[in-house]
Amino acid sequence: MEKVTLSNSPDALISLNPNPLVRHLGKLPKDFTKEDLIKFVKDKEVKMINFCHVAEDGRLKTLNFAIGNKAHLSEILNQGERVDGSSLFSYIEQNKSDVYIKPQVNKAFLNPFNAVPTLNVMCGYFDEKGKPLEIAPQNILLKAQEKLQKDTGTTLRALCELEFYIIAKQETEALYPGMPQKNYQESSPFVKFEQVRNEILTTMAATGLPVKYGHTEVGTLQKDNRLMEQHEVELQLEQPEDMADHVSIAKWIIRNIGAKHGVEISFAPKLIYGHAGSGMHVHVLGTRNDESIMTASDGRLSDEAKAMIGGVLRFAPSLTAFGNTVPTSYLRLVPQQEAPTLVFWGYKNREALIRVPLGWQSEENGERKNLQTFELRLPDGSANAYLLLAGILMAVDYGLANKEKALQIADETLIDNAEFRKDSMKSVPASCYESAKLLEKHREYYEKGNVFPKRVINGVIQRLRQYNDQNLSEQLRKDSQKTEEITRKYLHCG
């Protein structure tokens, strides 16, 4: 096993950091204190504090405070505030609705959109006794991490790819039109929203998000005087709870920049039949004692990595309950669209449910970096990132704790282009309704150690069943008007 290095030295990270808090305070966010935030507020004449939190729907929520004085600022940073839990979670009764949100001072960033200088702070949820709220997505994810560490001594790093469409009115035929299904990493003038994407990337970086890169994706089309152009932003590997925070913040940033430019931005899994859908692929890297467990000494994929893959494949059909949460999710999962339809894995294969991409190794300051990952290609932008990553952690835990079984699964589901045993492969669910049935089947494992509380699993199952979408795909193939209606309904999911 080789040591995995995920970042440069702290000094280099501070000097090159676009985050104004990091530069002003001279320290990384993990080292921020309450006093640091008070100092920044005073030095930069910040007028407002926003408490940001992510509830059941996976979307960033905001509670605003106008700062009265230092005592007021210190009080809210210490105590947090009450909020109506029944309006945030379907699992909370109205007669017991009060929950607390408390700021996590190491997760503060300067709001890039408010005209008045404003500091945003991510918050956690707590119950009336001051204990972490067990049904909160963040706390479910933390429990999953703790279980994996306790059971196997393993920690995960994860990164998400965010695919989305920029949708704008187009009254005249575009000059230099992009080619449908051929727009991957295209440049202007064949791309119309490259500058919007550039602003997205620089804004994300300035708020402390570990953005890796951005580019156009394959999708582009004109329909009903609308131009739809697909883009992707990829984040960098980090702890799962940080990745989940950053997915929610990234979506908030991307949508706000779209609104600023008068365009709609959609993370919906499918907009138009026959054209590329949008996924939220998740890359996973396992470590133990700060060393990667993904490759053996010969550089090939290790048995532990294969056991992790086997565990994720075992639970992949029910993971759709957290990662593919609206009816249009299942319009994306069709052949020849670089989206998985069968439960198998392969090297570099973009039709696979799990793809093992080219790894990369390099040396920096005498230290060798090994960042081999595997990529789960099933989820989409409707996912609640906290619950999805918690589910992946539980599946990895199964694989490493039941290594022999997981390796057998991995061996039976490895497919290359020369050996495609379609008849022997399991299919992914075809609807939310089917996904709910699979979650019911696997719920006992997700509920182990109360990682996923029973009422959360019950709530997810109930919500998925309510779509009653068993035969939706077949219906929509024959009804273009209904297709337009339903894709519009879920345009801004997630």
SEBAGU-733539 format. One line per field, with one value per residue (C-alpha): residue number from 1; x, y, z. Coordinates in Angstrom, 1 decimal. Example, Ala and Ser with C-alpha at 12.3 -4.5 7.8 and 13.67 -1.06 7.14 Angstrom:
<recs>
n [1; 2] $
px [12.3; 13.7] $
py [-4.5; -1.1] $
pz [7.8; 7.1] $
</recs>
This chain:
<recs>
n [1; 2; 3; 4; 5; 6; 7; 8; 9; 10; 11; 12; 13; 14; 15; 16; 17; 18; 19; 20; 21; 22; 23; 24; 25; 26; 27; 28; 29; 30; 31; 32; 33; 34; 35; 36; 37; 38; 39; 40; 41; 42; 43; 44; 45; 46; 47; 48; 49; 50; 51; 52; 53; 54; 55; 56; 57; 58; 59; 60; 61; 62; 63; 64; 65; 66; 67; 68; 69; 70; 71; 72; 73; 74; 75; 76; 77; 78; 79; 80; 81; 82; 83; 84; 85; 86; 87; 88; 89; 90; 91; 92; 93; 94; 95; 96; 97; 98; 99; 100; 101; 102; 103; 104; 105; 106; 107; 108; 109; 110; 111; 112; 113; 114; 115; 116; 117; 118; 119; 120; 121; 122; 123; 124; 125; 126; 127; 128; 129; 130; 131; 132; 133; 134; 135; 136; 137; 138; 139; 140; 141; 142; 143; 144; 145; 146; 147; 148; 149; 150; 151; 152; 153; 154; 155; 156; 157; 158; 159; 160; 161; 162; 163; 164; 165; 166; 167; 168; 169; 170; 171; 172; 173; 174; 175; 176; 177; 178; 179; 180; 181; 182; 183; 184; 185; 186; 187; 188; 189; 190; 191; 192; 193; 194; 195; 196; 197; 198; 199; 200; 201; 202; 203; 204; 205; 206; 207; 208; 209; 210; 211; 212; 213; 214; 215; 216; 217; 218; 219; 220; 221; 222; 223; 224; 225; 226; 227; 228; 229; 230; 231; 232; 233; 234; 235; 236; 237; 238; 239; 240; 241; 242; 243; 244; 245; 246; 247; 248; 249; 250; 251; 252; 253; 254; 255; 256; 257; 258; 259; 260; 261; 262; 263; 264; 265; 266; 267; 268; 269; 270; 271; 272; 273; 274; 275; 276; 277; 278; 279; 280; 281; 282; 283; 284; 285; 286; 287; 288; 289; 290; 291; 292; 293; 294; 295; 296; 297; 298; 299; 300; 301; 302; 303; 304; 305; 306; 307; 308; 309; 310; 311; 312; 313; 314; 315; 316; 317; 318; 319; 320; 321; 322; 323; 324; 325; 326; 327; 328; 329; 330; 331; 332; 333; 334; 335; 336; 337; 338; 339; 340; 341; 342; 343; 344; 345; 346; 347; 348; 349; 350; 351; 352; 353; 354; 355; 356; 357; 358; 359; 360; 361; 362; 363; 364; 365; 366; 367; 368; 369; 370; 371; 372; 373; 374; 375; 376; 377; 378; 379; 380; 381; 382; 383; 384; 385; 386; 387; 388; 389; 390; 391; 392; 393; 394; 395; 396; 397; 398; 399; 400; 401; 402; 403; 404; 405; 406; 407; 408; 409; 410; 411; 412; 413; 414; 415; 416; 417; 418; 419; 420; 421; 422; 423; 424; 425; 426; 427; 428; 429; 430; 431; 432; 433; 434; 435; 436; 437; 438; 439; 440; 441; 442; 443; 444; 445; 446; 447; 448; 449; 450; 451; 452; 453; 454; 455; 456; 457; 458; 459; 460; 461; 462; 463; 464; 465; 466; 467; 468; 469; 470; 471; 472; 473; 474; 475; 476; 477; 478; 479; 480; 481; 482; 483; 484; 485; 486; 487; 488; 489; 490; 491; 492; 493; 494] $
px [0.0; 1.1; 0.6; -2.2; -1.6; -4.6; -3.3; -0.2; 1.4; -0.8; 1.4; 1.0; -2.8; -3.1; -0.9; -2.7; -6.2; -8.9; -11.0; -10.9; -11.4; -8.3; -6.1; -7.2; -7.0; -3.9; -5.3; -7.3; -11.0; -10.5; -8.6; -11.2; -12.5; -15.4; -13.0; -11.6; -15.1; -15.7; -12.4; -13.2; -16.7; -15.1; -12.2; -14.3; -17.4; -19.6; -23.3; -25.1; -24.7; -26.6; -27.1; -27.2; -28.4; -29.5; -32.7; -34.5; -34.7; -30.9; -31.3; -29.5; -31.7; -31.0; -31.7; -30.6; -29.3; -28.5; -25.5; -26.4; -23.1; -20.2; -22.3; -25.1; -22.7; -21.0; -24.3; -25.6; -22.3; -22.4; -26.0; -27.4; -31.2; -34.5; -36.2; -39.4; -38.3; -41.7; -41.3; -37.8; -38.4; -41.4; -40.4; -41.0; -44.5; -45.9; -46.5; -42.8; -41.4; -38.6; -35.0; -31.8; -29.4; -25.9; -23.1; -20.0; -17.4; -15.0; -17.6; -17.9; -17.6; -18.2; -21.6; -20.7; -24.1; -25.4; -24.8; -24.4; -21.3; -22.6; -21.0; -22.6; -22.0; -23.0; -25.0; -25.7; -29.1; -29.6; -32.6; -34.2; -31.5; -28.7; -27.7; -27.2; -30.6; -30.6; -32.7; -30.7; -28.9; -25.5; -25.7; -26.7; -23.6; -21.4; -22.8; -22.0; -18.4; -18.0; -19.4; -17.0; -14.0; -15.0; -15.8; -12.9; -10.4; -11.1; -12.0; -13.3; -12.6; -15.2; -15.7; -18.8; -19.3; -22.2; -23.7; -26.3; -28.0; -28.0; -31.3; -31.9; -34.4; -33.1; -35.1; -32.9; -30.8; -27.5; -24.2; -21.7; -24.3; -23.1; -23.7; -26.1; -24.4; -21.0; -20.4; -17.9; -15.3; -16.2; -14.9; -16.5; -17.9; -19.5; -20.3; -22.5; -22.1; -18.4; -18.2; -21.1; -19.2; -16.0; -17.8; -19.2; -15.8; -14.1; -17.1; -17.0; -13.2; -13.6; -16.2; -13.7; -15.2; -12.4; -13.3; -11.3; -12.4; -15.3; -16.2; -19.1; -20.7; -22.1; -25.6; -26.7; -30.0; -32.4; -36.1; -39.1; -36.9; -34.8; -31.1; -30.1; -26.4; -24.9; -22.0; -20.1; -18.2; -16.1; -15.0; -11.8; -11.5; -12.3; -14.1; -17.7; -19.3; -17.4; -18.2; -22.0; -21.8; -20.0; -22.4; -25.3; -23.3; -22.2; -25.8; -26.8; -23.9; -24.6; -28.3; -27.6; -25.2; -27.7; -30.3; -27.9; -27.4; -31.1; -30.8; -32.3; -30.0; -31.2; -29.6; -32.6; -31.7; -33.5; -34.9; -35.5; -35.8; -32.9; -30.5; -28.0; -29.2; -27.4; -25.8; -24.0; -21.2; -19.4; -15.7; -14.6; -11.1; -10.5; -7.7; -6.3; -3.8; -3.5; -2.5; -4.5; -5.9; -7.0; -3.9; -1.6; 2.2; 2.1; -0.1; -3.2; -6.5; -6.3; -8.6; -9.8; -10.8; -12.6; -14.4; -15.5; -16.8; -18.6; -20.3; -21.5; -22.7; -24.7; -26.6; -26.5; -30.2; -31.4; -28.9; -31.2; -33.6; -31.1; -29.4; -32.2; -35.2; -37.7; -39.5; -37.3; -34.3; -35.3; -35.7; -31.9; -31.0; -31.3; -28.8; -26.3; -26.5; -23.4; -25.8; -25.9; -28.8; -27.2; -25.3; -21.8; -18.4; -15.4; -12.2; -12.8; -16.2; -18.7; -21.7; -20.8; -22.6; -19.1; -16.2; -12.6; -11.0; -7.4; -5.5; -2.8; 0.5; 3.0; 5.7; 5.7; 8.4; 9.6; 6.2; 4.4; 0.7; -1.6; -5.2; -6.9; -10.6; -13.7; -16.6; -20.3; -22.2; -25.7; -26.8; -28.1; -28.7; -32.0; -29.9; -29.6; -25.8; -25.6; -28.0; -26.4; -22.9; -24.1; -25.6; -22.3; -20.4; -22.7; -22.2; -18.4; -18.6; -20.5; -17.9; -14.9; -16.5; -17.7; -14.7; -15.1; -18.7; -18.0; -15.0; -17.3; -19.8; -17.0; -15.6; -19.1; -19.9; -16.6; -17.4; -15.1; -16.1; -15.2; -17.3; -20.8; -23.1; -26.2; -28.6; -26.9; -26.7; -29.2; -31.0; -31.2; -34.7; -37.0; -39.0; -39.1; -41.7; -39.3; -36.5; -38.8; -39.3; -35.6; -34.9; -37.5; -35.6; -32.2; -33.4; -32.1; -28.6; -28.9; -30.5; -27.7; -26.3; -29.2; -27.2; -30.4; -33.2; -36.3; -38.5; -36.1; -36.2; -40.0; -40.2; -38.0; -40.0; -43.3; -42.2; -40.9; -44.1; -46.3; -45.0; -46.8; -44.6; -44.3; -45.1; -44.2; -41.3; -43.4; -46.3; -44.0; -42.4; -45.8; -46.9; -44.6; -46.9; -46.9; -43.2; -42.8; -45.1; -43.3; -39.8; -40.8; -42.3; -38.9; -36.7; -35.4; -35.2; -32.4] $
py [0.0; 3.5; 6.7; 8.8; 12.6; 14.7; 18.2; 20.4; 22.0; 24.3; 27.3; 26.7; 26.2; 29.5; 31.6; 30.4; 30.3; 32.3; 32.2; 35.7; 34.2; 32.0; 34.8; 37.3; 34.9; 33.1; 29.7; 26.9; 26.5; 23.4; 25.7; 28.5; 29.5; 31.6; 34.4; 34.2; 34.8; 37.7; 39.2; 38.8; 40.4; 43.4; 43.8; 43.5; 45.3; 42.3; 43.3; 40.0; 36.3; 33.6; 30.2; 27.6; 24.1; 21.1; 19.3; 16.3; 17.6; 18.1; 21.8; 24.7; 26.6; 30.0; 31.9; 35.5; 37.6; 41.3; 41.8; 44.2; 44.2; 41.9; 40.5; 39.6; 38.0; 36.0; 34.8; 33.5; 31.8; 30.1; 29.1; 28.7; 29.1; 27.2; 26.3; 24.5; 20.9; 19.8; 22.1; 20.7; 17.0; 14.8; 12.6; 15.3; 15.8; 19.4; 19.1; 18.3; 20.5; 22.6; 21.6; 23.6; 24.5; 25.4; 26.9; 25.0; 27.8; 25.8; 25.8; 29.6; 31.4; 34.9; 35.1; 35.9; 37.2; 39.6; 43.3; 43.8; 42.0; 38.7; 35.6; 32.2; 29.5; 25.9; 24.4; 21.1; 19.9; 19.1; 17.9; 19.4; 17.8; 19.2; 15.9; 15.5; 15.0; 11.3; 11.8; 14.7; 13.7; 15.1; 12.9; 9.8; 10.3; 10.8; 7.6; 5.7; 7.0; 5.9; 2.5; 1.9; 3.1; 0.9; -2.2; -2.1; 0.6; 2.2; 5.8; 7.0; 10.0; 10.9; 13.4; 14.2; 15.2; 17.7; 17.6; 20.2; 22.0; 25.7; 26.6; 30.0; 31.6; 31.6; 33.8; 33.4; 30.5; 30.4; 31.2; 28.3; 25.8; 22.9; 19.4; 17.3; 14.4; 15.7; 18.7; 17.2; 19.7; 21.9; 25.5; 28.9; 30.0; 26.5; 26.8; 29.7; 29.7; 29.2; 32.5; 31.5; 28.3; 30.2; 32.5; 29.4; 27.9; 31.0; 31.7; 28.1; 28.4; 31.7; 30.2; 27.4; 24.6; 22.2; 22.6; 20.5; 21.6; 22.3; 21.6; 21.2; 17.7; 16.0; 17.4; 20.5; 21.1; 23.8; 23.2; 25.5; 28.6; 27.3; 26.5; 23.7; 23.3; 20.7; 21.4; 19.6; 20.7; 18.2; 18.6; 17.2; 14.2; 14.9; 13.5; 12.4; 14.9; 17.8; 16.5; 16.4; 20.0; 21.2; 19.5; 21.4; 24.7; 24.1; 23.7; 26.9; 28.8; 27.4; 28.2; 31.7; 32.5; 31.2; 33.5; 36.4; 35.8; 35.3; 31.5; 28.5; 25.8; 22.3; 19.2; 17.1; 13.6; 13.8; 16.7; 15.3; 11.7; 10.7; 13.3; 13.0; 13.0; 14.4; 12.3; 12.9; 10.3; 9.6; 8.6; 6.6; 6.1; 4.0; 4.6; 3.1; 4.9; 7.6; 5.0; 4.1; 0.5; 0.8; -0.8; -3.7; -3.5; -4.3; -1.3; -3.4; -3.0; -4.6; -7.3; -4.7; -2.3; -5.2; -6.1; -2.5; -2.6; -6.0; -4.4; -1.4; -3.6; -5.8; -2.7; -0.6; -1.3; 0.0; 2.9; 4.3; 5.2; 7.8; 8.6; 8.5; 10.0; 11.3; 9.6; 11.2; 9.5; 6.3; 8.0; 8.6; 5.0; 3.7; 2.0; 3.9; 7.1; 6.4; 5.6; 2.2; -0.2; -3.4; -4.2; -4.8; -3.1; -2.7; -0.9; 2.4; 1.2; 4.2; 1.8; 0.1; 0.8; 1.1; 2.2; 1.9; 4.9; 5.4; 6.0; 8.5; 8.5; 11.2; 12.4; 15.8; 16.9; 13.4; 12.1; 9.7; 10.3; 7.4; 8.4; 5.4; 5.5; 3.7; 5.6; 4.9; 6.2; 5.4; 8.6; 11.8; 15.4; 14.5; 12.8; 14.0; 13.8; 13.1; 10.1; 8.8; 8.9; 7.3; 4.5; 4.1; 3.9; 1.2; -0.8; -0.4; -1.5; -4.7; -5.4; -5.1; -6.9; -9.7; -9.9; -13.4; -12.8; -9.4; -10.7; -13.3; -10.6; -8.6; -11.6; -12.5; -9.0; -7.9; -7.4; -6.2; -5.3; -8.8; -10.6; -9.1; -11.5; -9.4; -12.3; -13.1; -9.5; -7.9; -4.8; -1.5; -0.4; 1.0; 3.3; 5.0; 2.4; -0.5; 1.4; 1.5; -2.2; -2.8; -0.5; -2.4; -5.6; -4.2; -1.9; -4.2; -3.6; 0.2; 0.3; -1.6; 0.4; 2.8; 4.5; 5.0; 5.4; 3.3; 6.4; 7.8; 4.5; 4.5; 8.0; 7.4; 4.3; 6.1; 9.1; 6.9; 4.8; 7.8; 8.6; 5.4; 5.4; 1.7; 2.1; 5.7; 5.2; 3.2; 5.8; 8.7; 7.1; 7.4; 10.8; 13.8; 16.3; 14.3; 13.9; 17.7; 18.1; 15.7; 16.8; 20.4; 19.3; 17.9; 20.5; 21.8; 18.6; 18.2] $
pz [0.0; -0.8; 1.2; -0.2; -0.4; -1.0; -0.5; -0.4; 2.7; 4.8; 3.9; 0.2; 0.6; 2.4; 0.1; -3.0; -1.5; -3.2; 0.0; 1.6; 5.1; 4.7; 3.4; 6.0; 9.0; 7.8; 8.6; 6.9; 7.6; 9.8; 12.2; 12.3; 15.8; 16.9; 17.7; 14.1; 12.7; 15.1; 14.0; 10.3; 10.8; 12.6; 10.2; 7.0; 8.4; 7.8; 8.4; 8.3; 9.3; 7.5; 9.2; 6.3; 6.8; 4.6; 5.5; 4.0; 0.5; 0.2; -0.6; 1.2; 3.7; 5.1; 8.3; 8.3; 11.2; 11.1; 13.5; 16.3; 18.2; 19.3; 22.2; 19.8; 17.3; 20.0; 21.4; 18.1; 17.2; 20.7; 21.0; 17.5; 17.0; 17.1; 13.8; 12.8; 12.3; 11.0; 8.0; 7.2; 7.9; 7.2; 10.1; 12.7; 14.2; 14.4; 18.1; 18.6; 15.9; 17.6; 16.7; 17.1; 14.4; 15.7; 13.6; 12.6; 12.6; 10.5; 7.7; 7.2; 3.9; 2.5; 0.7; -2.9; -3.9; -1.2; -1.8; 2.0; 3.3; 4.6; 6.2; 5.7; 8.2; 7.8; 10.7; 12.3; 13.7; 17.4; 19.4; 22.5; 24.7; 22.7; 21.1; 17.4; 15.7; 14.7; 11.6; 10.2; 7.0; 8.2; 11.4; 9.5; 7.3; 10.4; 12.0; 8.7; 8.8; 12.4; 11.7; 8.8; 10.8; 13.8; 11.8; 9.3; 10.3; 7.0; 6.0; 2.6; 0.5; -2.1; -4.9; -6.9; -10.5; -11.0; -14.5; -15.3; -18.2; -18.8; -20.4; -22.1; -24.5; -28.0; -30.3; -33.4; -34.7; -33.0; -34.8; -34.5; -33.1; -31.0; -32.2; -30.2; -28.3; -29.6; -27.3; -24.9; -23.8; -26.7; -26.7; -27.6; -30.0; -30.3; -26.6; -25.5; -21.8; -21.2; -19.3; -17.1; -16.2; -15.6; -13.1; -11.4; -11.0; -9.6; -7.3; -5.9; -5.3; -3.5; -1.1; -0.2; -2.3; -3.5; -7.2; -9.6; -13.1; -15.4; -19.0; -21.4; -21.5; -24.6; -24.5; -26.5; -28.4; -29.4; -28.7; -28.6; -28.8; -25.9; -26.0; -23.6; -23.1; -20.8; -18.5; -15.7; -12.6; -10.7; -7.1; -5.4; -3.1; 0.6; 3.6; 2.8; 5.2; 3.7; 0.2; 1.0; 2.4; -0.7; -3.2; -1.5; -1.5; -5.1; -6.4; -4.5; -6.2; -9.6; -9.5; -8.2; -11.0; -13.5; -12.0; -12.2; -15.9; -16.6; -17.4; -15.8; -14.5; -14.0; -12.4; -13.5; -14.6; -17.9; -20.0; -23.5; -24.8; -27.0; -25.5; -22.7; -19.2; -16.2; -13.5; -10.3; -10.5; -7.2; -7.0; -4.0; -2.5; 0.6; 3.1; 6.2; 8.4; 5.7; 3.1; 0.1; 0.0; -3.6; -5.3; -4.6; -4.7; -8.4; -9.1; -9.9; -8.1; -4.7; -3.3; -0.7; -3.5; -5.3; -2.0; -1.7; -5.3; -4.6; -1.5; -3.5; -6.3; -3.9; -2.6; -5.8; -6.7; -3.3; -3.3; -6.0; -3.2; -2.0; -5.4; -8.0; -6.2; -8.8; -11.7; -14.4; -12.8; -14.5; -17.9; -17.8; -17.1; -20.7; -23.0; -25.2; -23.1; -20.9; -18.0; -16.3; -16.9; -15.5; -12.3; -13.4; -13.2; -15.6; -16.3; -18.2; -19.3; -19.3; -19.6; -16.3; -13.1; -11.5; -13.6; -12.6; -14.3; -15.1; -11.9; -11.6; -9.7; -9.3; -7.0; -5.3; -2.8; -2.6; -1.7; -3.9; -4.7; -5.5; -6.2; -7.8; -7.3; -8.5; -9.9; -9.1; -12.2; -11.0; -9.0; -10.3; -9.2; -7.4; -4.7; -1.1; -1.1; 2.7; 2.5; -0.7; 0.7; 3.9; 1.9; -0.1; 3.2; 4.5; 1.3; 1.5; 5.1; 4.0; 1.3; 3.7; 6.6; 4.3; 2.0; 0.7; -0.4; -1.8; -3.8; -5.3; -6.3; -7.9; -9.7; -11.1; -12.3; -13.9; -17.6; -20.3; -23.9; -25.2; -22.6; -22.1; -20.4; -20.5; -19.7; -16.4; -15.1; -12.7; -13.9; -12.1; -11.0; -13.6; -11.3; -7.9; -7.0; -7.7; -5.9; -2.8; -2.9; -3.1; -0.2; 1.9; 1.0; 2.1; 5.0; 7.7; 6.7; 6.3; 9.8; 11.5; 14.4; 13.9; 11.2; 9.2; 11.7; 10.9; 10.4; 7.8; 5.8; 6.2; 5.0; 1.9; 1.0; 1.4; -0.7; -3.5; -3.6; -3.8; -7.3; -8.5; -11.5; -12.3; -16.0; -16.5; -18.9; -21.3; -21.1; -21.8; -24.9; -26.5; -25.2; -25.9; -24.2; -20.9; -21.2; -21.4; -18.4; -16.1; -17.0; -16.3; -12.9; -11.8; -13.5; -10.2; -8.2; -5.7] $
</recs>
